[in-house]
Amino acid sequence: YHKEYTLPPAKLTDRISDRFFAVAPVRALLKKHMGEAQFVYWSWERRNRRTVRHLCKTYPADLVVFAGGELFKDYFLFNMQYFVRAYGKQGSKIWFNACGVDEHNSEYVTRAYRKLLKNPQICRITTRNDSETCSRLIPKAQYRFMPDPAICAADFFVVGEKESERCIGLGIMAIDELEEKRAQLLSFWDCVIKTLEKNNICYRLFCNGAPEDEAFLREVASFSAVSDARVSASPHTPQELVSQIASYDAVCAFRMHSVILAYAFEIPFVGFAWDRKISDFAKYAEAESQIVDWEQITAEQIMEKLFSFRVSFSRLG
């Protein structure tokens, strides 16, 4: 057993966002119930079979936890196979916590995960997706639904007082699956922004810190002639992202973590459905009425939802 390691500072991306939001609550849970147990944290991405074997010998473990994120996807398959087989062979128990399933996996990837997840050393599987998505990979009796760990953010991050300016945060996201609809997304945000300005309602554009999101945010700002004063600085750490979202009085966003953080800090939100994981979370949170189809809803209908929260927003000025 080894001394405790912490994850080094890193630029915030979607995967790093998943990693940091997952580690804090899982670590606290394990420490609460395992007393003096010692912990080693490692990044399991971009490792080959040889480095995993070396890691396994250097850091033997009683329990290996994949702490969360959309892990059951083609990108992670081979690395995950190396870890599960190596640590399973030495007798370690393995726990997948609130992991996401990519519904676009190929049949080959689906079969490979189905085989991998039958490893007898896997003691627990919880996922943040609904049963229909998960049942392709995992027999129903072997997993439980568990919301994304970011739902516990209010217990692990300290935020300051809200700014005096009461505004709506508009969470911009570049969506690979919707690249062919980029022009439509630009028009969608332009309608939302113009409607807010017409109603003289204070707003700010923000993103979760991924470089592609930041680039698209700048594109939206340019397309809609949004002043720099209406664009929030891109976050570089989870604390910055949490503090930023907690400062808004309402949030409209595409990114799942933006929606979950708003929920965690009891901030009214409208989430735009583009992936089933957002709808799955809303179903768990009993907030399905706050998730809308961005291609069907109008800017005026979004305003109606925002006004239904009974929040008084600052005026533009």
Salt bridges, closest charged atoms under 4 A:
GLU4 OE2 - ARG27 NH2 2.51
GLU4 OE1 - LYS31 NZ 3.06
ASP14 OD1 - ARG255 NH1 3.49
ASP18 OD1 - ARG128 NH1 3.95
ASP18 OD1 - HIS257 NE2 3.36
GLU45 OE1 - ARG15 NE 3.19
GLU45 OE2 - ARG19 NH2 3.18
GLU45 OE1 - ARG46 NH1 3.70
GLU70 OE2 - LYS73 NZ 3.83
GLU70 OE1 - ARG128 NH2 3.79
GLU70 OE1 - LYS277 NZ 3.35
ASP130 OD2 - ARG276 NH2 2.19
GLU132 OE1 - ARG276 NH2 3.56
ASP148 OD2 - ARG128 NH1 2.59
ASP148 OD1 - HIS257 NE2 3.13
GLU165 OE1 - ARG204 NH2 3.06
GLU165 OE2 - ARG230 NH2 3.15
GLU179 OE1 - ARG182 NH1 3.15
ASP190 OD1 - LYS194 NZ 2.85
ASP213 OD2 - ARG255 NE 2.70
GLU219 OE1 - ARG182 NH2 2.87
ASP249 OD1 - ARG166 NH2 3.52
GLU295 OE1 - LYS181 NZ 2.95
